[in-house]
Every structure is written in C-alpha cells, then in structure tokens.
Amino acid sequence: MKILRTIGVIAAGISLLGGLSTAAQAETRVTLKSAKSASSYYQMAAQLAEATKTGTNGDIIVTVEESQGSVQNVMEASVRPGNYMFTSPPALVEAAREGKGAFKGRPTEKFAEIRALFPIPSLTMHFVARADRGINTLDDLAGKTVLLGKGSFGAKEGEKYLELFGLKDKVELASAELSNAVAALKNGQIDAFVTAGSWPAPNVIEAAAGMDVNVLSLSDEQIAKTGRDLAVIPAGSYNGQTKDIHTSSLSVIAYATTAMDDDTAYALTKTFWDQKTKMGQDAKWWKGVTPEMLANIKGKIHPGALRYYAEAGFPVRDVQK
C-alpha cells in the first residue's frame, strides 16, 4: 500500500509538472527596447506591456528594457534573436538599411530584416513661452533667452530650427538642462524653452498649470521647411490653450524583425489597436495615434501585422507589403 501511495504521489507530481510545462509553453515572451527610464516613451512602453498582457489574457508577456535611445534600439535589431520589439523613427531604420550615419560601415543584411508593426505617439516639437513676454510666433523669439537643453532630439531639432529660420544669432541660449526648464521659466530666468515629446508633454503640462504660457504654432511653410510631419495638438490639451497648435513632429514606429513569427506579430498589432482607446483614457498621448499614421512608415510592414490591417481595412500602400 505504501508503494502504491508513493507511485500515486509521483504520478500526481508528473501530471502537475506537465501542466506547468504546457502553461509555460503557451506563454509568449517579447522584449521591448524602449527609451531612458525617465522619458515619456518609457512610460508608453510600460503601458504597452500592460495593455498586451490584458488584451491577450496573459498569453503574451512583454518585458520592457531601458535604452539610451533609438540608435541603440536599431543597432540591437541586428543581433537580438526571436521576439525583439523596439521603437524608432522610420528615418533611422532607413539609415541602418542603407548603412548611413551612425550605421556606416556596419553590415546591412540584418537591418534589412526589420519590419514595422504599428505607429506610436510622435515626437512633437513644443515651443513654450511665458505669456507675458509678447512671444506669439517663432520670429518673436528674437532678443529672448531660450533653453534648448543638451543632447536630446528636442535640443538638436530646436537648434536646427533656430538656424533654419534665421534666429541662431538673435536669441540667447540658456546653459541649463531641460529638466530645469519649468522652474527657470516660472522664475523668469528664461523667456521660452523647447522640448520634444508626445502630446500632452508632462513638462508642458507642468508649465501651463503653474503660469500662463503660449505654446507656439508654426506656419504650413515653416513645417514644410523642417522636413518633418505636421502635428495638430487639439485645443484644451494644455491649461489655457484655446486654439489648436500646429507644429512639426517626428513619427515613431514600433518595429520587430522577420525573426518574430507571424502569429505573434499579428497578436501584438491587433491587441495594440484593440486596447488603444482604453490606453487613451489613462494617457491622452495615445489619442493622437490613428490608422492614417501608417502612411508614415517607410519600408515593409511585418506579414503578421499586414494580416490584421487587411482584416481591419486599414490603409496600407503596396510598397509597404
């Protein structure tokens, strides 16, 4: 009898282990390379991970990894196996495929295997000025003190715009980090600051909540001259904002590679669009993502994602297939 009981325990243990093994096999794990942990894009990645877990009932688990930026994300696409997902502007992926810029001299074969999944909120340029300084257009920045920050996309883009619109030698650049922008604006040390982030941007929300600010619009001609996409920030996105703000933006896309199987890519894409409305209730920046933003994708879309877009009737160009 003792022997029989022992056999029964062993059998039950084997059965339990078998069940756990099946559950583990059913769970798909995806690595999402995002951005610096303090950035809005890292917050988005965390929201995507939670939305994916909820939308797939735990069948897909996304692990978010911190990154130093999009160049690192794209670089790692050439060496990371399996279910690797990352975010990047499309132009950077194009540069990797062509072996240009930061990717010069690197093998391009693996970069050619990168495939798009879906758009995420764009990097939107914000020119934020004290309302009491008479700054209503970019030209009004002449003679003023402006904080650009250092090293970020917004800082580099802001510097480019100052030169592009003849303001480089007409403004005084504050020597400070962007993290100090709101405090410096409030205490009058600067007249304006420039930041790039998905709207509504946390630092712009903070500035507008504590004082009267103007978030400047760019003209259609100015936006065209930047070579970037148009972004419209709806009225009411920031405290005291009564009109839509027209500005430039850099599209950002979630990518995978051909190493990701079609079913996983399909599930990730479908879950993203199914969960987007709910994510938008928790974080407004998701509301700015629309199917029309698929037009900003350069290069090929993953076959699994294409299957979903065909089912949903989303606009996809032949060159993206």
C-alpha positions as CSV (number, residue, x, y, z in Angstrom):
1,M,0.0,0.0,0.0
2,K,2.9,2.4,0.9
3,I,4.4,1.7,-2.5
4,L,1.1,2.4,-4.3
5,R,0.7,5.7,-2.4
6,T,4.3,6.7,-3.4
7,I,3.6,5.9,-7.0
8,G,0.4,7.9,-6.8
9,V,2.3,11.0,-5.5
10,I,4.9,10.6,-8.2
11,A,2.2,10.4,-10.8
12,A,0.5,13.5,-9.5
13,G,3.8,15.3,-9.5
14,I,4.5,14.4,-13.1
15,S,1.0,15.5,-14.0
16,L,1.4,18.9,-12.3
17,L,4.8,19.4,-13.9
18,G,3.3,18.6,-17.2
19,G,0.6,21.2,-16.7
20,L,3.1,23.8,-15.7
21,S,5.2,23.0,-18.7
22,T,2.2,23.3,-21.0
23,A,1.3,26.7,-19.5
24,A,4.9,27.9,-19.8
25,Q,4.9,26.8,-23.5
26,A,1.7,28.7,-24.1
27,E,3.1,31.9,-22.8
28,T,4.9,34.0,-25.4
29,R,7.6,36.4,-24.2
30,V,8.5,39.6,-26.0
31,T,11.4,42.0,-25.2
32,L,10.5,45.7,-25.9
33,K,13.6,48.0,-26.1
34,S,12.3,51.5,-25.4
35,A,14.0,54.6,-24.1
36,K,15.5,56.2,-21.0
37,S,13.5,55.3,-17.9
38,A,12.7,58.9,-17.1
39,S,11.2,59.6,-20.5
40,S,7.6,59.6,-21.7
41,Y,8.5,56.8,-24.2
42,Y,9.5,54.5,-21.4
43,Q,6.1,55.2,-19.8
44,M,4.4,54.3,-23.1
45,A,6.4,51.1,-23.3
46,A,5.2,50.2,-19.8
47,Q,1.6,51.0,-20.9
48,L,2.0,48.8,-24.0
49,A,3.3,45.9,-21.9
50,E,0.3,46.1,-19.5
51,A,-2.2,46.5,-22.4
52,T,-0.7,43.5,-24.2
53,K,-0.9,41.3,-21.1
54,T,-4.5,42.4,-20.5
55,G,-5.5,42.1,-24.2
56,T,-4.1,38.6,-24.6
57,N,-5.2,37.3,-21.2
58,G,-1.5,36.8,-20.3
59,D,-0.7,34.8,-23.4
60,I,1.9,37.4,-24.4
61,I,4.2,38.9,-21.8
62,V,6.2,42.0,-22.8
63,T,9.3,42.8,-20.8
64,V,10.4,46.5,-21.2
65,E,14.1,47.2,-21.4
66,E,15.6,50.7,-20.8
67,S,17.6,52.1,-23.7
68,Q,19.8,55.1,-24.3
69,G,17.9,56.0,-27.5
70,S,16.7,54.9,-30.9
71,V,20.1,54.3,-32.4
72,Q,20.8,51.6,-29.7
73,N,17.4,50.1,-30.4
74,V,18.1,49.7,-34.1
75,M,21.6,48.5,-33.6
76,E,20.4,45.7,-31.4
77,A,17.9,44.6,-34.0
78,S,20.9,43.1,-35.9
79,V,21.9,40.8,-33.1
80,R,18.8,40.1,-30.9
81,P,17.0,36.9,-31.7
82,G,13.4,36.0,-31.7
83,N,10.7,38.2,-30.3
84,Y,12.6,41.5,-30.2
85,M,10.4,44.6,-30.5
86,F,11.7,48.2,-30.4
87,T,10.7,51.8,-31.1
88,S,12.4,54.2,-33.6
89,P,11.8,56.9,-36.1
90,P,11.4,55.4,-39.6
91,A,14.3,57.6,-41.0
92,L,16.7,55.9,-38.6
93,V,15.7,52.4,-39.7
94,E,16.2,53.6,-43.3
95,A,19.6,54.8,-42.5
96,A,20.5,51.4,-41.0
97,R,19.3,49.6,-44.1
98,E,21.4,51.9,-46.2
99,G,24.5,51.8,-44.0
100,K,24.4,55.6,-43.4
101,G,25.0,57.9,-40.5
102,A,25.6,56.0,-37.2
103,F,25.3,52.8,-39.1
104,K,28.1,53.5,-41.6
105,G,30.4,50.5,-42.1
106,R,28.0,48.1,-40.4
107,P,26.6,45.0,-42.2
108,T,23.2,45.9,-43.5
109,E,21.8,42.4,-44.1
110,K,20.3,42.1,-40.6
111,F,18.9,45.6,-40.8
112,A,17.1,44.6,-44.0
113,E,15.0,42.1,-41.8
114,I,13.4,44.9,-39.8
115,R,9.6,45.1,-40.2
116,A,7.1,47.6,-38.9
117,L,4.2,46.7,-36.6
118,F,2.3,49.9,-35.7
119,P,2.8,53.7,-35.0
120,I,3.0,55.1,-31.6
121,P,2.8,58.8,-30.5
122,S,5.1,61.1,-32.4
123,L,7.9,63.2,-31.1
124,T,6.2,66.5,-31.3
125,M,8.0,69.9,-31.1
126,H,6.8,72.3,-28.4
127,F,8.0,75.9,-28.3
128,V,6.8,77.1,-24.8
129,A,7.0,80.8,-23.9
130,R,5.9,82.9,-21.0
131,A,2.6,84.6,-22.0
132,D,3.8,88.0,-20.6
133,R,6.8,88.2,-22.9
134,G,4.9,89.0,-26.1
135,I,6.0,85.8,-27.8
136,N,3.4,84.6,-30.3
137,T,5.4,83.4,-33.2
138,L,8.9,81.9,-33.7
139,D,10.1,85.3,-35.0
140,D,9.2,86.8,-31.6
141,L,11.9,84.7,-30.0
142,A,14.5,87.2,-31.4
143,G,16.2,89.0,-28.4
144,K,14.9,86.5,-25.9
145,T,16.5,83.8,-23.7
146,V,15.7,80.3,-24.8
147,L,16.5,77.0,-23.1
148,L,17.1,74.1,-25.5
149,G,18.7,71.6,-23.2
150,K,21.6,69.3,-24.3
151,G,21.9,66.1,-26.3
152,S,18.2,65.2,-26.7
153,F,16.3,65.1,-30.0
154,G,14.4,68.2,-29.0
155,A,17.6,70.1,-28.3
156,K,19.1,69.1,-31.6
157,E,15.9,69.9,-33.5
158,G,15.4,73.2,-31.7
159,E,19.0,74.2,-32.6
160,K,18.3,73.3,-36.2
161,Y,15.1,75.3,-36.3
162,L,16.8,78.4,-34.9
163,E,19.3,78.3,-37.7
164,L,16.7,77.3,-40.3
165,F,14.5,80.4,-39.5
166,G,17.4,82.9,-39.1
167,L,17.2,83.0,-35.3
168,K,20.6,81.4,-34.4
169,D,22.4,84.7,-33.7
170,K,19.3,86.5,-32.4
171,V,18.5,84.5,-29.3
172,E,20.5,83.9,-26.1
173,L,20.7,80.2,-25.3
174,A,20.5,79.3,-21.6
175,S,23.1,76.9,-20.4
176,A,21.0,74.5,-18.4
177,E,19.4,71.1,-18.6
178,L,15.9,70.7,-19.9
179,S,14.9,69.3,-16.5
180,N,15.3,72.8,-15.1
181,A,13.1,74.4,-17.9
182,V,9.9,74.8,-16.0
183,A,11.4,76.3,-12.9
184,A,13.6,78.6,-15.0
185,L,10.5,79.8,-17.0
186,K,8.5,80.4,-13.8
187,N,11.2,82.4,-12.1
188,G,11.9,84.5,-15.2
189,Q,15.4,83.2,-15.9
190,I,14.3,82.3,-19.4
191,D,11.6,83.5,-21.8
192,A,11.0,80.2,-23.5
193,F,12.0,76.6,-23.7
194,V,12.0,74.0,-26.5
195,T,11.0,70.4,-25.9
196,A,10.1,67.4,-28.0
197,G,7.6,64.7,-26.7
198,S,4.3,63.2,-27.3
199,W,1.5,65.5,-26.5
200,P,0.4,66.3,-23.9
201,A,4.0,66.5,-22.8
202,P,4.5,66.3,-19.0
203,N,6.8,69.3,-18.7
204,V,4.5,71.4,-20.8
205,I,1.5,70.4,-18.6
206,E,3.5,71.4,-15.6
207,A,4.5,74.8,-17.0
208,A,0.9,75.6,-18.2
209,A,-0.5,74.5,-14.8
210,G,1.7,76.9,-12.9
211,M,1.6,80.0,-15.1
212,D,0.2,81.5,-18.3
213,V,2.2,80.2,-21.3
214,N,2.0,80.3,-25.1
215,V,2.7,77.1,-27.0
216,L,3.7,78.4,-30.4
217,S,2.3,77.3,-33.7
218,L,4.4,77.0,-36.9
219,S,3.1,78.1,-40.3
220,D,2.5,75.5,-43.0
221,E,5.5,76.9,-44.8
222,Q,7.7,76.6,-41.7
223,I,6.6,73.0,-41.1
224,A,7.3,72.1,-44.7
225,K,10.8,73.7,-44.4
226,T,11.6,71.5,-41.4
227,G,11.0,68.3,-43.5
228,R,9.0,66.8,-40.6
229,D,5.4,65.7,-40.4
230,L,2.5,68.0,-39.3
231,A,1.2,67.5,-35.8
232,V,-2.0,69.2,-34.6
233,I,-2.3,69.5,-30.8
234,P,-6.1,70.0,-30.1
235,A,-7.3,73.0,-28.2
236,G,-7.6,72.2,-24.5
237,S,-4.7,69.8,-24.4
238,Y,-2.9,72.3,-22.1
239,N,-4.3,74.6,-19.5
240,G,-5.3,77.9,-21.1
241,Q,-4.9,76.6,-24.7
242,T,-7.9,77.9,-26.6
243,K,-6.8,77.0,-30.2
244,D,-5.3,74.1,-32.0
245,I,-1.5,74.2,-32.2
246,H,0.2,73.4,-35.5
247,T,3.7,72.1,-35.1
248,S,6.2,69.6,-36.5
249,S,6.7,66.1,-35.4
250,L,8.9,63.1,-35.9
251,S,7.0,59.8,-36.4
252,V,7.9,56.9,-34.2
253,I,7.1,53.3,-35.0
254,A,7.1,50.0,-33.1
255,Y,9.2,47.5,-35.0
256,A,10.2,43.8,-34.9
257,T,12.2,41.7,-37.3
258,T,11.5,38.7,-39.5
259,A,12.6,36.5,-36.6
260,M,9.3,37.2,-35.0
261,D,6.7,34.7,-36.1
262,D,3.6,36.0,-37.9
263,D,1.1,34.9,-35.2
264,T,3.0,36.9,-32.5
265,A,3.2,40.0,-34.8
266,Y,-0.5,39.7,-35.6
267,A,-1.4,39.3,-31.9
268,L,0.7,42.3,-30.9
269,T,-0.7,44.5,-33.6
270,K,-4.3,43.5,-33.1
271,T,-4.0,43.9,-29.3
272,F,-2.4,47.4,-29.7
273,W,-5.3,48.7,-31.8
274,D,-8.0,46.9,-29.6
275,Q,-6.5,48.4,-26.4
276,K,-5.7,51.9,-27.8
277,T,-8.9,53.5,-26.7
278,K,-8.6,52.2,-23.2
279,M,-4.9,53.4,-23.1
280,G,-6.1,56.8,-24.3
281,Q,-8.4,57.1,-21.3
282,D,-5.4,56.7,-19.0
283,A,-2.9,58.7,-21.1
284,K,-4.0,61.2,-23.6
285,W,-1.0,60.8,-25.9
286,W,-2.5,57.6,-27.3
287,K,-5.5,59.5,-28.7
288,G,-3.2,61.1,-31.3
289,V,-2.5,57.7,-33.0
290,T,-4.7,57.0,-36.0
291,P,-4.7,54.4,-38.8
292,E,-3.7,57.2,-41.2
293,M,-0.3,57.3,-39.4
294,L,0.6,54.1,-41.2
295,A,1.4,56.3,-44.1
296,N,4.5,57.5,-42.2
297,I,6.0,54.0,-42.2
298,K,8.9,53.7,-44.6
299,G,9.8,50.2,-45.7
300,K,8.0,46.9,-45.1
301,I,5.3,46.0,-42.6
302,H,5.6,42.6,-40.8
303,P,3.4,40.0,-42.6
304,G,1.6,39.3,-39.3
305,A,0.7,43.0,-38.9
306,L,-0.4,43.1,-42.5
307,R,-2.8,40.3,-41.8
308,Y,-4.5,42.4,-39.1
309,Y,-4.6,45.5,-41.3
310,A,-6.3,43.6,-44.1
311,E,-8.9,42.4,-41.7
312,A,-9.4,45.8,-40.2
313,G,-9.4,47.6,-43.6
314,F,-6.6,50.0,-42.6
315,P,-4.8,51.9,-45.3
316,V,-1.6,50.1,-46.4
317,R,0.4,51.0,-49.5
318,D,1.6,48.3,-51.9
319,V,5.3,49.3,-51.2
320,Q,4.7,48.5,-47.5
321,K,3.7,44.9,-48.2
